[in-house]
Amino acid sequence: MAALLAMPLLMFAASAYSAPKTLLVLGDSLSAEYGLTRGSGWVALLDKRLQQEKIGAGVTAVINASISGETTIGGKTRLPALLSKHAPDVVIIELGANDALRGLQLSATQANLQALIDMARAAKAKVVLVGMQIPPNYGADYTNKFSQLFPAAAKQNKTALVPFFLKDVADKPALFQADRMHPNEQAQQTLLDNVWPALKPLLK
């Protein structure tokens, strides 16, 4: 999960919906096409979805700044430069799972998520916070508190929320790669479907 994937820039024509927008996805391996054929991940599938929905005017860019193994700390370090370079209209924050895997204190993850939201807001970007859950083997208390970080942050900041990124995937072993951690290509459309209801209203 430590490999740095090249940052793809997807450009596509769209028809009348609103002014051109730039979307920035700041995520970990779940968004970085880990173990997948390039162009088959859920972020890449946004291209087709936006064309199908006839969203945008002129040219819209989707910048996938996701890195395998990324944590909220790493995201917080990288986000200022990404905001400066791309001036996104919407930032999708899909981070936190690796914090739990590395045993980061929940208070630190909470503070980092808040910092990410604050940075995006300061840059005049709207935010989609992607919620995650972790397996119960981390302990009931930690598991429950971790899952509450995302809705709590979204409520406090009035940001769009994806309640659970792996909804309709986590309980289906056939939708995972051999490592049983990363969704396979067949799961990517479902991941996009999970993000879409939170994202679409922000594109108007």
Secondary structure, DSSP 8 states (H G I E B T S, - for coil): --------EEEEEE-SSSS--EEEEEE-TTTTTTTS-TT-SHHHHHHHHHHHTT--SEEEEEEE---TT--HHHHHHHHHHHHHHH--SEEEEE--HHHHHTT--HHHHHHHHHHHHHHHHHTT-EEEEE-----GGG-HHHHHHHHHHHHHHHHHHT-EEES-TTTTTTT-GGGB-TTSSSB-GGGHHHHHHHHHHHHGGGG-
